[in-house]
Amino acid sequence: MRGKKREKIFKGIISLLILRLLWDSPQYGYALENELNDKLAIKLSDGEIYSILRNMEIRKLLKSYVITEKGRMRRYYQINDDGRKFLMEHITPLKIAYPLIGEIIGFIESVRDKN
């Protein structure tokens, strides 16, 4: 991906993925960041995940709280009812986008292979 600034669509996918990852249980930021990096197969820039998390908290899609564990303060993130509703409401756009993304990828690969 070019440059440091990510496209809105990619940040939107990351936000939906975060809600999915938090669906079953809260996670602290560093663990969540590692899981996202593994799933995305890229390293998010320093602080990028926390910026997205703060934005999601402002939008009231999740909440955070701090716990001290073994002398360390950890901020945990937890999906709330609004976040669950938000994720569930995206089923239709995701179903529409899924085959279209495949079509776009196929086109880009075919054009790239010709060059």
N, C-alpha and C positions, 0 to 999 in steps of 0.2 A: 504494500500500500504506500502511495507517495506521501511524503511529508509527515509531519507529526500530527496534524489535525485530521481526525477521522471523519468520514462522511456521516451525516445524520442517520442514514439507514443502518450503518454498521453499529452505531451507538444504540440505536433502537433494538437491534438484535441482541446486543450485549445486555441491555436492560431486561429484555424478556428472558434471556438465559439466566440472569441473576435471580429473577423471580422464580424461575423453575428450580434453580439450585437451592433456594431458601424454602421451597414449598414444604418440605418434610421437617426441617429443623433449622434453627439459627446457626450462623457460622460467623467466626471472627474474620476481620478484613483480610489478614495475610493468607489464611487458609482459602478463603473465597478467591482471592487473587490468583493463587497457585492453581486452583481447580479451573478457573477461567482460562488461564494461560495454557493449561493442558488441553482443554476442549477446543480452544481457538487455534491451537498450534502456532501461536505467536506470543510475543511478550508485550503486554500492555506497557506503555511508558510509565515511568515513576509518577505516582499520584493519579494516573488516569482513572483507575478503578475507584479511587476514593472520591474523585470529582463526580463520577457517574452515581455512586452511592449517595453522596450528599444531595445531588439533584433529585434522585428518587425519593429521598427522605423529605425533601421540601415539597415534592408532589404528593406526599402522603401515601406512597406505595409500599413503604416499609418503615420500620422504626429501628433505632439503635439504642444500645445500653452498654455501659462499661462494667466489666467484672475484673477484679484483681485475682489472678491465678499465679501461684508460685512467685509472688512478688512482682508480677508483671501486670500492667493494665492492658486489657484487651477490649476492643470495641466489637460487640456482636451486632449483627444485622438480622432482622427477623421480618418476614413478609407479614403483612396485616390483611384484613378483609378487603380493603380497597386494592391492594396489590394482587390478591387472588382474583378479584373480579376483573381487574385490568388485563391480567394474563389470559383469563378465560375468554374475554371479549375479542382477543386477537386471533381466534381460531379461523374465522372466515378470511381475513386478509392473508394469514399465513398459508392457508390452503390455496388461495388464488396465486400467491407469490411463488410457491414451491415449484410448480412446473415452468413458470416463466423464468425463474432463476436458472433452471437447467437449460432452457432455450438460449438464454443470454450467454451462459458459459460455453455452450456448444458453438455458438456463433463466434465468440471471441477466440476460442481455440482453433476454429477452422481458418479464420483470418490470420491468426498468428502463425499457423502452420504453413500458410502460403508465402509468408515473408521470410 
